[in-house]
């Protein structure tokens, strides 16, 4: 197809999420001419269907749960909660998303002055001379050339091949957050961070939830985390079935229920619910980009294969965010976008370093971690020593009347340096954030055990956990240093 015109840019970006915007901001600040092409809604996953809407709904569900749970936790408190008006809750979520999309994406792009085109971009040309062909409302077959290209198309929910699933009106994390009624019951297939958050979200809104988990909850994290969350979920009425392999899903024509058959502990069981939510992970969105034509290689899951500098197998084409198949966090995508621009236009040669990447699952209590798990340290050849501090030894948790959870420190036995911290508890994300600085500074257990720490904070638990390596913390005064 012959293009209507050729428009030259320094950087042409496919996508408009966190990685795309970080790259565009940095490139514009360097005086570069930037084009951004978006086929759908500006803002990408985080603001539209991921972080912002899910955490807004989780906060609402937590508020209801606190109302129902306060009487159990605190003597003298009497509270109750009416059934949820789901349509109102979803409308408020949409309003928040629209506001943030306008203020943090659409208006921001206008302030910086780069160009945004609505349309579908695919690569054309040759590996030595790649171009973008844009098809959309602003023109069919317009061809654009750029010095560098960035693919930041993100990821989408991945649906496994399960017998009968295609004939069922299943939910994903995206469609579940658009329901206008609270389902009476729900099956959730999966045990990762999306499955965990969605399970607790709907359970706290009033849904009877059953989770079918192939291995265990949060299987990439410490086993203590799975154990702690299993207890939390059981207390909140969420049934968790570990070691469940779903073989088929169908609709019972008599009741309208969804019926899932699964192998569990060597036998077959059936599970029923009004709705089923598939939360088995996400896959990069690359299928329609025509990457082969310009010499960009992809992996088994469709991810763009990149060097640590984020350059693809074509030296003029880069990738950032979920599309590279690395950790799926918006702050990773944003860091990618900035790093890519520095490397492409300033020859910085910077590489992505995930050693001290924090990761948070926003359950209540939350699961958060930074650095290595016990297993990862051993696999890396580190002779490690670990301590697990139950939250009953953290004064803040006692005051909160909520000692569910723990703080675990993994340290190198030869150097005493801390290489990993995991926590399940209220404000666990803040504990992981503090852990980033501890690991980045190469601090030892002894150093952390002797640092200042504010009393009656959850972060104080890091210090107490460090003290537990050499002290019986059950014999400490509640405010002893």
HELIX and SHEET records of a PDB file:
HELIX    1   1 UNK A   18  UNK A   29  1                                  12    
HELIX    2   2 UNK A   44  UNK A   48  1                                   5    
HELIX    3   3 UNK A   51  UNK A   73  1                                  23    
HELIX    4   4 UNK A   86  UNK A  101  1                                  16    
HELIX    5   5 UNK A  102  UNK A  106  3                                   5    
HELIX    6   6 UNK A  107  UNK A  112  1                                   6    
HELIX    7   7 UNK A  165  UNK A  167  5                                   3    
HELIX    8   8 UNK A  173  UNK A  176  1                                   4    
HELIX    9   9 UNK A  193  UNK A  205  1                                  13    
HELIX   10  10 UNK A  223  UNK A  235  1                                  13    
HELIX   11  11 UNK A  291  UNK A  294  5                                   4    
HELIX   12  12 UNK A  321  UNK A  324  5                                   4    
HELIX   13  13 UNK A  330  UNK A  346  1                                  17    
HELIX   14  14 UNK A  374  UNK A  379  1                                   6    
HELIX   15  15 UNK A  391  UNK A  393  5                                   3    
HELIX   16  16 UNK A  395  UNK A  399  1                                   5    
HELIX   17  17 UNK A  428  UNK A  440  1                                  13    
HELIX   18  18 UNK A  445  UNK A  449  1                                   5    
HELIX   19  19 UNK A  460  UNK A  467  1                                   8    
HELIX   20  20 UNK A  473  UNK A  475  5                                   3    
SHEET    1   A 6 UNK A 115  UNK A 118  0                                        
SHEET    2   A 6 UNK A  34  UNK A  38  1                                        
SHEET    3   A 6 UNK A   6  UNK A  14  1                                        
SHEET    4   A 6 UNK A 139  UNK A 151  1                                        
SHEET    5   A 6 UNK A 129  UNK A 136 -1                                        
SHEET    6   A 6 UNK A 120  UNK A 126 -1                                        
SHEET    1   B 5 UNK A 115  UNK A 118  0                                        
SHEET    2   B 5 UNK A  34  UNK A  38  1                                        
SHEET    3   B 5 UNK A   6  UNK A  14  1                                        
SHEET    4   B 5 UNK A 139  UNK A 151  1                                        
SHEET    5   B 5 UNK A 317  UNK A 319  1                                        
SHEET    1   C 2 UNK A 155  UNK A 157  0                                        
SHEET    2   C 2 UNK A 282  UNK A 284 -1                                        
SHEET    1   D 4 UNK A 239  UNK A 241  0                                        
SHEET    2   D 4 UNK A 208  UNK A 212  1                                        
SHEET    3   D 4 UNK A 185  UNK A 189  1                                        
SHEET    4   D 4 UNK A 275  UNK A 278  1                                        
SHEET    1   E 3 UNK A 244  UNK A 251  0                                        
SHEET    2   E 3 UNK A 258  UNK A 264 -1                                        
SHEET    3   E 3 UNK A 267  UNK A 273 -1                                        
SHEET    1   F 5 UNK A 358  UNK A 361  0                                        
SHEET    2   F 5 UNK A 366  UNK A 371 -1                                        
SHEET    3   F 5 UNK A 418  UNK A 425 -1                                        
SHEET    4   F 5 UNK A 406  UNK A 412 -1                                        
SHEET    5   F 5 UNK A 384  UNK A 390 -1                                        
END                                                                             
